[in-house]
Every structure is written in structure tokens, then in C-alpha cells.
Amino acid sequence: MPCDFRHLSDGGAAIQALEEAQNRGERLPDFIFLDLKMPVLSGFEVLAWLGSRAILDSSTVVVLSGSNQESDKIRALNLGAAGYLVKPISPSNLAEWLQRERDPQAQ
């Protein structure tokens, strides 16, 4: 399945890009992948912003983090992340997670 992919260098750039797309009335991403430890704004700060703008209603946010701390996972999920995956993650594991997310009945 084809998809568009966009990499942004930091949390501030992510918020700016999403805000600009939202202001232009563009379709928001189906999936947003966040690291927790990003420059400018952390993944937690981006998650809080996404929740305040109701973007979580239209985009699925997945945290990809090197942190295996249960407190980080709980905090991310409480802020609205749909999933929390610990890096490194193989492409096949990510594809399986995405398939389950798109079609929960296929489990």
C-alpha cells in the first residue's frame, strides 16, 4: 500500500507542520510517529499539544522510544498515544502493529 512519509527534525517543527496543514484544511496524517526525546519540544509536549487541538481524533499517534520505562509508557498513553513501541523495532513488527491498528478484527 503506497504512503507518504515525512520526517521532521524536532517537536517544534512537527507542531508547526501539523498546525499549518490544519489551518489550510488539509487532511492530517493517518499515523504520527513520535520519539520522546526530541529537540525543541519533547514527544510528551507534542502529545499534549495534539490533544489540545483534537488532532488525536483524526490521527493515530505511536510513540517509538528507546525508553523502556513503564512511567514513560503510561504517561504517553495517558496523553493520547495509541501505542508505545520500544526501539529498536523491526520493520516487520511495526508492519504487524500497523495492521492490527487498521484492522482490529484481524487479530
N, C-alpha and C positions, 0 to 999 in steps of 0.2 A: 504494500500500500504506500503510495507516494506521500511525502510530507515535507513541509517547510521547516527548517531548523534555523534558529537564530541564537547566537552566542553573544552574551553581553558581559562586559568585564567586571562589573560591580553592581551592588544592590541599588545604588542611586541611578545608574543607567537603566536598570530593569524597571524601576518605578517610572522613570521619565518616558521610556518607550511604551509602557503599558498605558500611562496617562495620555500620551499623545494619540495612541491608537483609539482609546476610549473617546477622547474629545472629537476625533474625526469620524466617529461612528463605525469604525472598522470592527470586524469580528475579532474577538480576543482569542488567544491560543487555547486549544483543547487541553494541553498539558503545559505546565510550567514546572521546570526542574530547578530547585534552589539548593545551593550549598549553604551551610550555616555560617561559615567563616569566610565572608566576602569583604572586600574593601568598601569603604564609604558607608554602606549600611549592611548590617548582618542579615542573614536569612530570616531570623526572628523579626527584625524590623520590617522587612519586606512582607512577611506573612501578616503582621499586624496591619500594615497599610492595605494589603489586598482585602483583608476582612472588613476594614473600614469603608472600602469603596465597593463592596458587594461583588468584587471580581471572582471571589470564591464560588459564587453561584453559577458562573459560566465556565470557569477554568478549573481543572483538577491540578492541584499543586502536590508535587512529590519532592520531598527533601532527600537529596543524595549527600550524605555526610560521612566524613571519616570518624565522627564521634559515635561511639557505641554506648554512650551514657544514657541510661534509662530516663534521667531527668530531661535531657535534650529531646528525646523522642516524645515524651509526654507533653512537654511544652509545645513542640511543633504541632502535634496532633490537636492539642487544645486551641492552638491559634488557627486551625482550619486545614492543616495539611491532610491530604487523603492517604498519604503513605510516607514511610520513613525507611529508606534503604541505606545500609552501611556500605561505604566504598571499601575496597574495590568491588564492583559488581560486574558480572559478566554480561555481555550483550544478550545472551540467551535468557538469563534470569530477568533482566529488565524487560525483554520482549514478553516473557511469561506473565510478569506483573501487569504490564500494559494490557495484555489480552484479557486477563481476569478483570481488570478495571473496566474495560469496554464491554465485556460480556460476562457479568457475574454468574449467569446461569450455566456457563460452560465449565464451571469448576467440577 
